[in-house]
Structure formats: C-alpha cells, structure tokens
C-alpha cells in the first residue's frame, strides 16, 4: 500500500552556516563597532547577547535574514523573550524546533480526515504516516498539507509505492 511520512526537520548544517554568516556581518558592520554582541549555537538553542534592546533587535534581524537565505523556515525557530543579562547586557534564546508535536499532529490528522480524501493518517512518535490505495490520493494529501497553515514546516519523506 503506498505511503509517505510527514516530518518537520531542520538542516543543522544550514543553521550553523547562517549563525556563522551573521557573526561575520556583525563583526564587519559599523553600527556594531565596540559592541559586545555575540551569537552562540548550542545543540538545540541559539543564544544571542547584545548591549541593549535596539542592538538585540538588529542582531535578531540579521540572524533571521541569514536563516531565511539558507532555506530555514522561521516557523522552526521559536524566539524567546529579550531578558536582562549580566552587566547591562540583554540576552535572548532562540529554540530550534524539530519533529511534529502531538498537538500539531492532531491538527494535521484532523485536516486530512476533514478533507474526505481516501487516505489514513497515523501519528508515529514525531512524524505522521499517511497511507492510501492510490498514489493520486497521496499526492492530493501532499498538496493539501502544503497549502494549509499547519504552524510547523513540513517535509515529505519515505514515499513508498
């Protein structure tokens, strides 16, 4: 029976590249001269520190611009609040979201069921498997998911005939 998986994944290498590009731009820009702004990438979190909220806004704008240019959907980045940090600095954490959580999984399966397509959607851990008798039905389901506002970026993998 034909099937495919709906996943929400982020290319870690592209995030690393975007962070490095943003660091270079901040180091070269005149308005960041003598600034202590910096960006650090941990496994699942991008930590940003800056002098004040105005510079923080600029740093986040640069970083998000680089992420978009590298093909990272901003729906997969959750920006935290700008908080006061050490020695009159401000900090912000951006969490990298991967996988489809249970809430979004239910939303996707409900969307598929409401569409009256002849496919079945099944939540499996942090992905959703969609099966159907015909390839055409699966392609219609893909088109439906691409067009819908799901709240998370989705990709389609493991297409089996």
Helices and strands as residue ranges (DSSP letters): E 3-7, H 12-28, G 30-32, E 38-41, E 45-50, H 53-69, G 74-76, E 77-79, E 83-84, E 90-96, H 102-114, E 119-124, E 127-132, H 135-147, E 155-160
